[in-house]
């Protein structure tokens, strides 16, 4: 008897599955209210700043939705709705600068961007002239980044092989752990410090010149950890059955790695390299310290100052004439295009070589 | 950098010594040397910077080097020190962290659990794109687009929060300030914080999520009960990695700041400089002693970022050890 008497209470206390919820179109009400209030406030001239209006709208949206939810669904669901709005806003807040930056670069960069811009240099061009272009920078960036790839990729891939293919079978895990830790720490080395190091090491200690090659060395330091991490990840997803099959046929371990594991992971490693290129191609600070500025094309990576796209932008932006600032923005557009090409290539290669699940 | 959390396969352990044959032994040695090279590079960065810093620090003494606010190595006697630079670096980074942390965590949580499934991956990709924008472009954008907009923010802070000393503005000028630099840095570190936090958030064992949901928790309550406790270490280290990036950022800050040499606590006034920006701005006009002084300031930056990064990575590494077992 007592059991049947208490049962209904327990059911009543638990949240009912049929509890009243807000309709699916709940955000529309708050948004509409926010927009209406904003329009009124703006036309009456109480608040006119764009930022203030957005903040006001968001506040109204949150208060209205939470209030409505509180009345219909209760406190817990009201908090949940608020969190949803706040998190959507966080994403939009992060999204707005990206759109703004890309739009600014395209719109302002378009003024001076042309085929002539891409194919001429700054030789004999005054800051006030509207001619001149980024050719010297393009040549420099291609050579410097290319050399950085040539140096960084073997080191990075070999380190990744050491960490993934060999280290797990070592008795002592101390050394691999230290290496792995410092690869991570290396990602955090500020780019200007990489530039300072190459200057002290290559120029002051070894007596080398400030040249494109010195710049390549600085970019190498920034690139190694990115490519190492990417390669490690790719090696880890190579199925073990491939390795076992090869080893079972009596093929030595090094040949298994070189002929079986690496080709399988090649697509992913290429993606990592492309991401590494996209990262270092836009680096300005280390190049300012190591390559200097140059107005004309310098094909020789190893001798004399060499331009690059980022240092070209820095140089033009610092001149503060309308024409040179226009050139700086056109340079920025060129740089964004270069980065975008490598970034997209990375994604396309990753997509093409991803294992298909049937 | 986004990292897919795919199941990892470790290679089969080799019975006996790895590399019994000559080819194997050679190859292992080569890969080991590559690993060693990483350690050598990190070690020599410290060693070479110390070596080149000595003349500059000897010249004025370590104490003066730390507490002097001026930067004038050409004067006789030379006067220079990193007090202003350290202050500017710390202040811009703190502003950046305060702004970027809530947004970065929010973005991570949004992409991991709130965004509609189908669009979550492209949204993560878009935020990662923000990390691919070169810093010089952030700087130009900061000067041309952000700075005019920050005028109103600075005025508002002065009018309504001016009773808090740091928000006061006695000059009536709002451009080229530490606040603007801090906002630019915040935008730059949001993707770093979001990417690392997201990686940790998606690793929350589904049993823990389901347990919360089975108790009738709403989505937000699930976050509070299951996701936050699990992701705490990841959130802390993401913050530190973001801090490391903000401390070392050079070009964007160099373009935005006015490069003055006096500690000014009013963050919306045009003033201040950071270690990294100062190196880029002063480099080409420096005498050997000036270069040495800049390298010395770079050494300080390197040691600080190294410390911050090592702590962050230490937290991640320690946590990874047991997080996998829970899954």
Interface residues (C-beta under 8 A of the other chain):
Chain A: X14 X15 X49 X51 X52 X76 X77 X79 X80 X82 X83 X84 X86 X87 X88 X89 X90 X91 X93 X94 X95 X97 X98 X100 X101 X104 X105 X108 X154 X155 X156 X158 X159 X161 X162 X163 X164 X165 X166 X168 X169 X170 X175 X176 X178 X179 X181 X182 X183 X184 X185 X186 X187 X188 X189 X190 X191 X192 X193 X194 X196 X197 X199 X200 X201 X204 X205 X221 X224 X226 X228 X229 X230 X233 X236 X237 X238 X239 X240 X243 X244 X247 X252 X253 X254 X255 X257 X258 X275 X278 X279 X281 X282 X283 X284 X285 X288 X289 X292 X310 X313 X314 X317 X328 X329 X332 X335 X336 X339 X343 X347
Chain B: X1 X3 X4 X6 X7 X8 X9 X10 X11 X12 X13 X14 X18 X19 X21 X23 X24 X26 X27 X28 X30 X31 X32 X33 X34 X35 X36 X37 X38 X39 X41 X42 X44 X45 X48 X49 X51 X52 X102 X103 X104 X105 X106 X107 X109 X110 X111 X114 X115 X123 X125 X126 X127 X129 X130 X132 X133 X134 X135 X136 X137 X138 X140 X141 X144 X145 X149 X152 X153 X187 X190 X191 X194 X216 X218 X219 X220 X221 X223 X241 X244 X245 X247 X248 X249 X250 X251 X255 X276 X279 X280 X283 X284 X291 X294 X295 X298 X301 X302 X305 X306 X308 X309 X310 X312 X313 X316 X317
